[in-house]
């Protein structure tokens, strides 16, 4: 009997990348490969790359070195956004054998007939205009919750962003396929599904290969709410202009959708929002937050914000800081602006020095800690439902309430991947909430 080859995966970046890695891994299993952890020795290492920040680019080289330490004869393949944007750059990294662009990554097993090392990485990329078809994917078996991809690509032209160049035009999975995937996930005893995509509020566009919307995001949400066996559905990042009040109202009354939204803001200054070519102003953002809190007072609201964008003076930064400080939100994801090739912003005047960007980033991260603490404090004494995760962290098991409060209780393996009614009792010294079971 021949030895089965071993394959390991490393994912950089977003939930969407995790869902796609999982699908690629299942393709390898179907072809007779055994999946192992990235820390183990493997015959093939597949790295799913990200290009949202400068850091992700640097991380790639470190991950390649890590793989080489485990097996210096291993075949190393790079896929994902960075692989599409800068394939030659990745192919030149010592040890990399194969680089696949946006249209090729799901066909990776077709390229791996011969595992001999290459002197120079082979590149199979495409013009991004060719990435006009949809490949559905979801993650399963990697963690307690599953990431279900419903949409890919983006038609927005934000001046700092390379994602349209890396992933192509906005296109959607068919409603039928999304519901089929959701049913498959729920049949695997996974309690929570997170909807993911590049611009999920644009769901329905390109569903059958054309530009028009066959369905709306609201119709998708309504249909998923009917799928048997799903305990929880969570909406990942959604643009404020695409998060309609009808969707907010539906989620507030839904059987399965949880009270948690992650809504990118990027700046609290209208001048900067216009320079970024965002499709809303801060007034709309305030309206969305107020509408959510009116129908779901305990709702958790996360915010993406970019600091150090060209033209962000001290006054404009303080505008953002004060705007967020006064807003009833729960936490921030703070991104330090980094220049990306082939974007409009890279040529803009008013470049903010890196030390100033870092200082502003630190200020907003401090504000995020304060906001999360205030949100957690507002939830103490309330009764919620917790989904427990699978890791023993220093004698504790952690989990999240439906409204994304992180909790902990002494480790008990019987709690893994189970839902329990609890009372939130106090915030521990590490900022995590302790509970009583009800």
C-alpha angles and dihedrals in degrees: 000000000000121000112258113234119243124228129191130191136209121190125201123190135004140015088259090061090051091053091049094047088053092052092047089050091054089052089056091049089052088054092054102263123137115229116224134176117276089243090062130080111271138171092226130030117195117196117195104205135209130201104188094109137026087244094063089058092054093044090061094068091049091052092050089053090050090054092047091053090057094047121356090193094053121123109243122203129184123204135162138059100328089046089057096044100043109014096154091052091054093043089057093057109108111258098019112126105173136026119189125192131215098287096043106046095089090052093055095123089061088062097048103073092113117044097188114129119257125222088224127019114262113234124213104173132143143212102274089234086071090063092087100120128083128238114190119218144167137181120241133167093019098092144346094278127049126226111221116197112216102163140020137195129020137243094197119109102212105173096229099045132098096179095101087053091049100041107022132220125352112274135159141216115247115264089238093056095046090053091046091051091047090052090049091051094048090049088062092063093253109152102198134042122193114203111224141178140126094271106001095175086068089062114146097040111118093005092146098026096277130105099243126093113255092180136008128236088249091056089051092051092048092050094047090051087065097054110117119238100021111125099184138016122190127191113222123207114337129179114250093232090054096045097091123199089241089061092048090051092047093050090050090060098031126127095221112011111100127222097256129108130177108202121180114227101165094185139016091210117090090208091058093043088056092049088050089051091232113168099235142040129234092264091066090050091054090049092053093050092047092049092050094048092047094059098028110030092176094049117133113227121193123192134204114213132177121210127199099029112164110279094023100137122187088264093052091047090051088050088059093043094050092042091055093041091058095042121096095239132136109218143346135231102209121202123189108221112250125187114251125194117248095023126118093232094062090073097043123118124239098058110192114226113248094240089056091048090052093048092051091047090054091050092053093045087054089051089051091055089051093048094048091048091051091048092050091048090053089057099051112119093022126122115238140158119250129203107206121218130220107251131097104220110188093320097318135101117215132206143163131244119227088264092051102257108153113228137181137200133169112294116273117164090206089069095060112121093358131123120229136180109237143169115233105231114172144342113252125222089263091058094253121124123246119216147202117217114236 
